[in-house]
Amino acid sequence: MKLSNGRLAALIIALVIVIDQAVKIWVKTHFYYGEELEVTSWFKLLFIENNGMAFGMELGSKLLLTLFRLIASGCLIYYLWRLHRRNDIPKGYIACIALITAGALGNVIDCVAYGMIFNSPMPPQVAQLFPPDGGYTTLFNGRVVDMFYFPLCEWDWPQWMPGIGGHHFIFFQPIFNVADAALSVSVIVLILFYAKYLAASTSDKPLTDAADADENMPND
């Protein structure tokens, strides 16, 4: 059965959020903060939390960042609603926007709710879901759970190199979650393959009509 744009977007968002939250809750309730599990030499599970954006970046006030995420997620949902009846938009473009939306929503859930539904005990104790004494902070101030760590390779820079000589380098250092991965990968695919649809899809006019109009414009 062929999925409509709306059903495709809803399915992608639901799957990503369910997987993202399931992994986060499992890690939060089975790992103490900072605990590491080596799956392979280049793939590890390392439980950390952050107050900021994807890959641990931070930007200004925590409350303002959470509110920004909520507004951005609402805008993305509205944008998908605008696209759901468009037959001239590729399914791949819809999937990318849905993945971006799911990534944003996945981390919004952490920020909004995790501070109220989890405690934050000292290691080696692990967090408890719905603790009897309440959560570790208030609404909108929860921390985002990250766990995927891929130290693919590492080396020491030669001493003769200016600025970085003698320093130890690890590639790839950021620690991230399913929501971060969905958002980042979809943005890259969007830029590489669907950039031309970004401006055109904000209009209700079909892309084919817009292209014909451009071809009929007089040359200077």
C-alpha positions as CSV (number, residue, x, y, z in Angstrom):
1,M,0.0,0.0,0.0
2,K,1.4,3.4,-1.0
3,L,1.8,5.7,1.9
4,S,0.5,9.3,1.7
5,N,2.9,12.1,2.6
6,G,1.1,12.6,6.0
7,R,1.2,8.9,6.9
8,L,4.9,8.6,5.9
9,A,5.8,11.6,8.0
10,A,3.8,10.4,11.0
11,L,5.3,6.9,10.8
12,I,8.9,8.1,10.6
13,I,8.3,10.6,13.5
14,A,6.7,7.9,15.7
15,L,9.3,5.3,15.0
16,V,12.3,7.6,15.7
17,I,10.8,9.0,18.9
18,V,9.9,5.5,20.2
19,I,13.4,4.1,19.5
20,D,15.1,7.2,20.8
21,Q,13.2,7.3,24.1
22,A,13.5,3.5,24.6
23,V,17.3,3.7,24.2
24,K,17.5,6.7,26.5
25,I,15.3,5.2,29.2
26,W,17.2,1.9,29.1
27,V,20.6,3.7,29.4
28,K,19.4,6.0,32.1
29,T,18.0,3.2,34.2
30,H,20.9,0.7,33.6
31,F,24.0,2.8,33.5
32,Y,25.3,5.1,36.2
33,Y,26.5,8.6,35.0
34,G,29.8,8.2,33.2
35,E,29.6,4.4,32.9
36,E,31.1,3.0,29.7
37,L,30.3,-0.2,27.8
38,E,32.8,-1.2,25.1
39,V,30.9,-2.9,22.2
40,T,33.9,-2.9,19.9
41,S,37.2,-0.9,20.0
42,W,35.6,1.8,17.8
43,F,32.0,1.7,19.3
44,K,31.1,2.3,22.9
45,L,28.1,3.2,25.0
46,L,29.0,6.0,27.3
47,F,26.2,7.5,29.4
48,I,26.4,11.3,29.7
49,E,23.9,14.1,29.9
50,N,24.1,17.7,28.6
51,N,22.1,20.9,28.9
52,G,22.7,22.0,25.4
53,M,22.0,21.2,21.8
54,A,23.0,18.2,19.6
55,F,26.4,16.6,20.4
56,G,26.6,18.4,23.7
57,M,26.9,21.9,22.3
58,E,25.5,24.7,24.6
59,L,23.8,27.9,23.7
60,G,22.6,30.4,26.3
61,S,19.9,29.8,28.9
62,K,18.6,26.3,29.4
63,L,15.0,27.5,29.6
64,L,15.3,29.6,26.5
65,L,16.9,26.7,24.6
66,T,14.0,24.4,25.6
67,L,11.4,27.0,24.5
68,F,13.3,27.5,21.3
69,R,13.2,23.7,20.7
70,L,9.4,23.7,21.3
71,I,8.8,26.5,18.9
72,A,11.0,25.0,16.3
73,S,9.3,21.6,16.6
74,G,5.9,23.3,16.2
75,C,7.1,25.1,13.1
76,L,8.4,21.8,11.6
77,I,5.1,20.0,12.4
78,Y,3.2,22.9,10.7
79,Y,5.5,22.7,7.7
80,L,4.9,19.0,7.3
81,W,1.1,19.7,7.6
82,R,1.5,22.1,4.7
83,L,3.3,19.5,2.7
84,H,1.1,16.5,3.3
85,R,-1.2,17.2,0.3
86,R,1.5,18.0,-2.1
87,N,2.0,15.4,-4.8
88,D,4.9,17.2,-6.4
89,I,7.2,16.8,-3.4
90,P,9.4,13.7,-3.4
91,K,8.9,11.2,-0.6
92,G,12.6,11.5,0.2
93,Y,12.2,15.2,1.0
94,I,9.2,14.4,3.2
95,A,11.2,11.8,5.0
96,C,14.1,14.2,5.6
97,I,11.8,16.8,7.1
98,A,10.1,14.2,9.2
99,L,13.5,12.9,10.5
100,I,14.5,16.5,11.4
101,T,11.2,16.9,13.2
102,A,11.6,13.6,15.1
103,G,15.1,14.5,16.1
104,A,14.0,17.8,17.5
105,L,11.0,16.3,19.3
106,G,13.1,13.5,20.8
107,N,15.4,15.9,22.6
108,V,12.5,18.2,23.5
109,I,11.0,15.3,25.5
110,D,14.2,15.0,27.6
111,C,14.3,18.8,28.3
112,V,10.7,19.1,29.2
113,A,10.1,15.9,31.2
114,Y,13.2,14.1,32.3
115,G,14.0,16.4,35.1
116,M,10.6,15.6,36.7
117,I,10.4,11.8,36.0
118,F,14.0,10.8,36.9
119,N,16.2,11.3,39.9
120,S,20.0,11.8,39.5
121,P,21.9,9.7,42.1
122,M,25.6,9.7,42.6
123,P,27.5,6.9,40.8
124,P,27.5,3.9,41.0
125,Q,23.8,4.1,41.6
126,V,21.5,4.3,38.5
127,A,18.6,6.7,38.0
128,Q,15.1,5.6,38.9
129,L,12.0,6.3,36.7
130,F,9.3,8.1,38.7
131,P,11.2,8.2,42.0
132,P,9.1,8.5,45.1
133,D,11.0,11.7,46.2
134,G,10.5,13.4,42.8
135,G,12.8,14.3,40.0
136,Y,16.1,16.1,39.9
137,T,14.8,19.4,38.6
138,T,11.7,21.3,37.4
139,L,9.7,21.3,34.2
140,F,11.6,22.4,31.0
141,N,15.0,22.0,32.7
142,G,15.7,18.4,32.1
143,R,19.1,17.2,30.6
144,V,19.4,15.4,27.3
145,V,20.7,11.8,27.5
146,D,23.5,10.8,25.1
147,M,25.2,7.5,24.8
148,F,26.7,6.6,21.4
149,Y,30.5,7.1,21.2
150,F,32.5,6.2,18.1
151,P,36.3,6.7,18.7
152,L,37.1,5.5,15.3
153,C,40.8,6.2,15.5
154,E,43.3,8.2,17.6
155,W,46.9,9.3,17.6
156,D,49.4,11.7,19.1
157,W,50.3,14.7,17.0
158,P,54.1,15.1,16.3
159,Q,55.9,17.4,18.6
160,W,57.0,19.6,15.7
161,M,53.5,20.6,14.7
162,P,52.7,24.2,16.0
163,G,49.8,24.5,18.4
164,I,48.8,20.8,18.5
165,G,52.2,19.1,18.8
166,G,52.2,16.4,21.4
167,H,48.4,16.5,21.9
168,H,46.3,13.3,21.8
169,F,43.6,13.4,19.1
170,I,40.5,11.2,18.9
171,F,38.2,10.9,15.9
172,F,35.2,10.9,16.3
173,Q,34.7,12.4,19.8
174,P,31.1,13.7,20.0
175,I,28.7,11.6,22.0
176,F,25.1,11.6,20.7
177,N,21.7,9.9,20.7
178,V,19.2,8.5,18.2
179,A,17.5,11.9,17.9
180,D,20.8,13.6,17.1
181,A,21.7,11.1,14.5
182,A,18.2,11.4,12.8
183,L,18.5,15.1,12.7
184,S,22.1,15.3,11.5
185,V,21.9,12.7,8.8
186,S,18.6,14.1,7.4
187,V,20.1,17.6,7.3
188,I,23.1,16.3,5.3
189,V,20.9,14.3,2.9
190,L,18.5,17.3,2.5
191,I,21.4,19.7,1.6
192,L,23.0,17.2,-0.8
193,F,19.9,15.9,-2.7
194,Y,16.9,18.1,-1.9
195,A,18.1,21.7,-1.5
196,K,16.1,22.9,-4.5
197,Y,12.8,21.9,-2.8
198,L,13.4,24.0,0.3
199,A,12.2,27.3,-1.2
200,A,9.7,25.8,-3.7
201,S,8.0,23.6,-1.1
202,T,6.9,26.6,1.0
203,S,4.6,27.7,-1.8
204,D,1.3,25.9,-2.7
205,K,2.3,26.2,-6.3
206,P,3.6,23.0,-7.9
207,L,7.3,22.8,-8.6
208,T,6.7,22.1,-12.3
209,D,4.7,25.3,-12.6
210,A,7.4,27.2,-10.9
211,A,10.0,25.8,-13.2
212,D,7.9,26.6,-16.3
213,A,7.5,30.2,-15.1
214,D,11.3,30.5,-14.7
215,E,11.8,29.3,-18.2
216,N,9.3,31.8,-19.6
217,M,11.0,34.8,-18.0
218,P,12.5,37.1,-20.6
219,N,16.3,37.3,-20.8
220,D,18.0,40.6,-20.2
